[in-house]
């Protein structure tokens, strides 16, 4: 299930990205973990609701990019000192890279 984040404006969400907000990293990682065996190509990660602009947009990830995305998210987990989850991420990266069919079935 995708996460919803509510912000004032689109710029506020971009600020969250620039500030490396951990909620975004957690949403990406949890979505990948929940969809490793999915046959879907594009996986919905989160919905961003912009209150002031009365708009929302969805963030998706192509299953072919699971390993690369996990590699990008790993430093967020290291910074938060979530080492058990770091190991799970590292193990999943290894699994995905050793078997490219995982996470990229279409």
Order of alpha helices (4+ residues) and beta strands (2+ residues): beta-alpha-alpha-beta-beta-alpha-alpha
